[in-house]
Amino acid sequence: MSDLAIHGGPKSKTTPYSRPNRYGELEKRYVLEALDDAGLMMTNGSMVRRFEEAAAAAFDCRHVILTTSGTTALQTALVALGVCEGDEVITTAIADAGTFMSILAVHAVPVFADLHRDTVGPDPGSVEKLITPKTRAIINVHMAGIVGDMDRFLEISERHRIPLLEDCSQCHGGKWRGRCVGTMGRAGAFSMNESKHMSTGDGGFITTSDDAVARLARLYIDKTYSRGETRRGDEVLLFAAINARPNCLTGAVALAQLERLQENLAARDRIAQRYLAELAGLQHLRLPQIHPDAGCAWWPLPVLYSGNEPRRDEIAAALHAEGLEANSALSPTPGNLHQAVVKDRKYFAERDAIPHFLKDVEYDEWSCPVADEIARQVIRLPVDFRFTDQDIDETIAGIHKVWRHYFGE
Ligand SMILES: Cc1ncc(COP(=O)(O)O)c(C=O)c1O
């Protein structure tokens, strides 16, 4: 007789996951300070600058530039790295759409590297094979807070003289040999939407220690206005740019969230370490393989289920029925190559015309087999800094219960 909840047995998770409001007195204090300041626009109030200075000190880089989202942070960084129309930018076959949409936004050609099973980020071997004379940047996405072998990426970037842009949206505060992610490549880009370690509801920022990159990034997010260096009326617009200026309310919340980051990371680490220790050795379950020099900034933990029977979706359904949050996707889509915007080059909302810079590009939807396998196998286990010990006890007990039922463990 099965005692699985999916067959009518008692649920493993007896209470909802604990998620109290992540914003508190600190955020309120800084938001009120921003409202009492000289204005909310970043050029009038001080909160955007205060966040940028505090974040540059925390991550140990020369510049932090706050923007409106992770996507605009990436887009801005690509422009600042000199990416032009028709250039190729290598990224990963599975990540949030914002990563490759930022490439399309600057009229560059996204090229998709296959994934690495240990990190679920881009495989450096696959990245290197895709380099051509047109490659102008490589985006290494630190997926799910897992830091892969950065030495490989840095070595490839240096040997081919192609700048590395680190997408740290899912990896705030992650480290490699003690250095923060986002500070090893020429630039880093972070999202602060509400699923992220630091959240401003929506928001993002760029990290760089390259003064020229920082200057271009600041110009790009502000229509290339020089802000004070030129008399109003005499502005000279330098190149086509956008408005991705953050305001001081975002700066205020970002500053408070930055101050909470280390505590947040420690709580996430305790949870992830429990999963890694207490789920090790379960049949057909592959846990991420972490390099000893990596300091991960855990996000929902992707594990790979490789059994044939039952199928992954049946396992996920059984876990859900137990009351567990177990998401069976690494990202919102099953993979970038399977989206019409990529495979059919469907660029415009209301027209089927293929833009000039994508005219000669062809995508093979099935060119990233590891990514497709990961999409079929992944189960994401919940990691949230607000969880209680009971949340994790019950989650791990529920996983063991499901495994006992199907595999007799
Ligand atoms: C890896 C990665 N890159 C980029 C983004 C885009 O960030 P945003 O939603 O802030 O534009 C996200 C957001 O989920 C992400 O996870």
PDBQT file of the ligand as one rigid body, heavy atoms in Angstrom, charges set to zero:
ROOT
HETATM    1  C1  LIG A 501      20.307  34.698 -15.553  1.00  0.00    +0.000 C 
HETATM    2  C2  LIG A 501      19.395  35.857 -15.775  1.00  0.00    +0.000 A 
HETATM    3  N1  LIG A 501      19.755  36.816 -16.649  1.00  0.00    +0.000 NA
HETATM    4  C3  LIG A 501      18.979  37.876 -16.882  1.00  0.00    +0.000 A 
HETATM    5  C4  LIG A 501      17.764  38.042 -16.247  1.00  0.00    +0.000 A 
HETATM    6  C5  LIG A 501      16.923  39.210 -16.601  1.00  0.00    +0.000 C 
HETATM    7  O1  LIG A 501      16.681  40.020 -15.490  1.00  0.00    +0.000 OA
HETATM    8  P1  LIG A 501      15.410  40.990 -15.423  1.00  0.00    +0.000 P 
HETATM    9  O2  LIG A 501      14.203  40.136 -15.235  1.00  0.00    +0.000 OA
HETATM   10  O3  LIG A 501      15.695  41.833 -14.213  1.00  0.00    +0.000 OA
HETATM   11  O4  LIG A 501      15.393  41.778 -16.653  1.00  0.00    +0.000 OA
HETATM   12  C6  LIG A 501      17.351  37.088 -15.318  1.00  0.00    +0.000 A 
HETATM   13  C7  LIG A 501      16.055  37.244 -14.628  1.00  0.00    +0.000 C 
HETATM   14  O5  LIG A 501      15.391  36.316 -14.246  1.00  0.00    +0.000 OA
HETATM   15  C8  LIG A 501      18.186  35.968 -15.065  1.00  0.00    +0.000 A 
HETATM   16  O6  LIG A 501      17.841  35.018 -14.188  1.00  0.00    +0.000 OA
ENDROOT
TORSDOF 0
